[in-house]
């Protein structure tokens, strides 16, 4: 994996997790999953995001983006 593809991978992973969250919201709103299912799936997505934000990134862009996400995530 080249430096630029490694740099691009982080925002793609963030986008995937956020899209899964939106899909989860929609499925819950449509009655496809229960409150318990929503809580379980949301917990898994939160854990995925925490794992994604844990490493120290080499790219200044990814460092800045991760810092921003951590700041917003902790609110």
Residue, then its C-alpha position, 0 to 999 in steps of 0.5 A: x500500500x502506497x503512502x497516498x493509498x494508506x492516507x486515503x484509507x482512514x477517511x474511507x473507513x470513517x465514511x463506512x462507519x458513518x454510513x452504517x450509522x445512518x443505515x442503522x438509524x433508517x432501519x430503526x425508524x422503519x421498524x426493521x430493528x428493535x430498540x435492543x438491536x439498535x443499542x447493540x449495533x450502535x455499540x458495535x459501531x462506537x467500538x469500531x470508531x474507537x478502534x479506528x481513532x486509537x492509532x497515531x496517524x503519520x499523515x498530518x491530514x489524518x492526524x487533524x481529522x482524527x483529532x477533530x473526530x475525537x473532539x466531536x466524539x467525546x461531546 
